[in-house]
């Protein structure tokens, strides 16, 4: 069985198929590396946006905590309709 495979690979058709197989595998590997690189870059960007959002929320929460209750009520009244 192994000798038949080796004989086929040493023929001109086998050599052509082997060359194209290596070329396709190389292109697939390059594509996969690019895909994974983009995916990890997007995950890093998303983590950065999440960190910025958490920092902004913390800053706003601290500012609201320092405000008197009457001022907080006045600000919240702007968000409620009075029909």
Contact map, one row per residue, 1 for C-alpha under 8 A:
11111000000000000000000000000000000000000000000000000000000000000000000000000000000
11111100000000000000000000000000000000000000000000000000000000000000000000000000000
11111110000000000000000000000000000000000000000000000000000000000000000000000000000
11111111000000000000000000000000000000000000000000000000000000000000000000000000000
11111111100000000000000000000000000000000000000000000000000000000000000000000000000
01111111110000000000000000000000000000000000000000000000000000000000000000000000000
00111111111000000000000000000000000000000000000000000000000000000000000000000000000
00011111111011000000000000000000000000000000000000000000000000000000000000000000000
00001111111111100100000000000000000000000000000000000000000000000000000000000000000
00000111111101100000000000000000000000000000000000000000000000000000000000000000000
00000011111111100000000000000000000000000000000000000000000000000000000000000000000
00000000111111110000000000000000000000000000000000000000000000000000000000000000000
00000001101111111000000000000000000000000000000000000000000000000000000000000000000
00000001111111111100000000000000000000000000000000000000000000000000000000000000000
00000000111111111110000000000000000000000000000000000000000000000000000000000000000
00000000000111111111000000000000000000000000000000000000000000000000000000000000000
00000000000011111111100000000000000000000000000000000000000000000000000000000000000
00000000100001111111110000000000000000000000000000000000000000000000000000000000000
00000000000000111111111000000000000000000000000000000000000000000000000000000000000
00000000000000011111111100000000000000000000000000000000000000000000000000000000000
00000000000000001111111110000000000000000000000000000000000000000000000000000000000
00000000000000000111111111000000000000000000000000000000000000000000000000000000000
00000000000000000011111111100000000000000000000000000000000000000000000000000000000
00000000000000000001111111110000000000000000000000000000000000000000000000000000000
00000000000000000000111111111000000000000000000000000000000000000000000000000000000
00000000000000000000011111111100000000000000000000000000000000000000000000000000000
00000000000000000000001111111110000000000000000000000000000000000000000000000000000
00000000000000000000000111111111000000000000000000000000000000000000000000000000000
00000000000000000000000011111111100000000000000000000000000000000000000000000000000
00000000000000000000000001111111110000000000000000000000000000000000000000000000000
00000000000000000000000000111111111000000000000000000000000000000000000000000000000
00000000000000000000000000011111111100000000000000000000000000000000000000000000000
00000000000000000000000000001111111110000000000000000000000000000000000000000000000
00000000000000000000000000000111111111000000000000000000000000000000000000000000000
00000000000000000000000000000011111111100000000000000000000000000000000000000000000
00000000000000000000000000000001111111110000000000000000000000000000000000000000000
00000000000000000000000000000000111111111000000000000000000000000000000000000000000
00000000000000000000000000000000011111111100000000000000000000000000000000000000000
00000000000000000000000000000000001111111110000000000000000000000000000000000000000
00000000000000000000000000000000000111111111000000000000000000000000000000000000000
00000000000000000000000000000000000011111111100000000000000000000000000000000000000
00000000000000000000000000000000000001111111110000000000000000000000000000000000000
00000000000000000000000000000000000000111111111000000000000000000000000000000000000
00000000000000000000000000000000000000011111111100000000000000000000000000000000000
00000000000000000000000000000000000000001111111110000000000000000000000000000000000
00000000000000000000000000000000000000000111111111000000000000000000000000000000000
00000000000000000000000000000000000000000011111111100000000000000000000000000000000
00000000000000000000000000000000000000000001111111110000000000000000000000000000000
00000000000000000000000000000000000000000000111111111000000000000000000000000000000
00000000000000000000000000000000000000000000011111111100000000000000000000000000000
00000000000000000000000000000000000000000000001111111110000000000000000000000000000
00000000000000000000000000000000000000000000000111111111000000000000000000000000000
00000000000000000000000000000000000000000000000011111111100000000000000000000000000
00000000000000000000000000000000000000000000000001111111110000000000000000000000000
00000000000000000000000000000000000000000000000000111111111000000000000000000000000
00000000000000000000000000000000000000000000000000011111111100000000000000000000000
00000000000000000000000000000000000000000000000000001111111110000000000000000000000
00000000000000000000000000000000000000000000000000000111111111000000000000000000000
00000000000000000000000000000000000000000000000000000011111111100000000000000000000
00000000000000000000000000000000000000000000000000000001111111110000000000000000000
00000000000000000000000000000000000000000000000000000000111111111000000000000000000
00000000000000000000000000000000000000000000000000000000011111111100000000000000000
00000000000000000000000000000000000000000000000000000000001111111110000000000000000
00000000000000000000000000000000000000000000000000000000000111111110000100000000000
00000000000000000000000000000000000000000000000000000000000011111111000000000000000
00000000000000000000000000000000000000000000000000000000000001111111000000000000000
00000000000000000000000000000000000000000000000000000000000000111111101100000000000
00000000000000000000000000000000000000000000000000000000000000001111111100000000000
00000000000000000000000000000000000000000000000000000000000000000011111110000000000
00000000000000000000000000000000000000000000000000000000000000000001111111000000000
00000000000000000000000000000000000000000000000000000000000000000011111111100000000
00000000000000000000000000000000000000000000000000000000000000010011111111110000000
00000000000000000000000000000000000000000000000000000000000000000000111111111000000
00000000000000000000000000000000000000000000000000000000000000000000011111111100000
00000000000000000000000000000000000000000000000000000000000000000000001111111110000
00000000000000000000000000000000000000000000000000000000000000000000000111111111000
00000000000000000000000000000000000000000000000000000000000000000000000011111111100
00000000000000000000000000000000000000000000000000000000000000000000000001111111100
00000000000000000000000000000000000000000000000000000000000000000000000000111111100
00000000000000000000000000000000000000000000000000000000000000000000000000011111110
00000000000000000000000000000000000000000000000000000000000000000000000000001111111
00000000000000000000000000000000000000000000000000000000000000000000000000000001111
00000000000000000000000000000000000000000000000000000000000000000000000000000000111
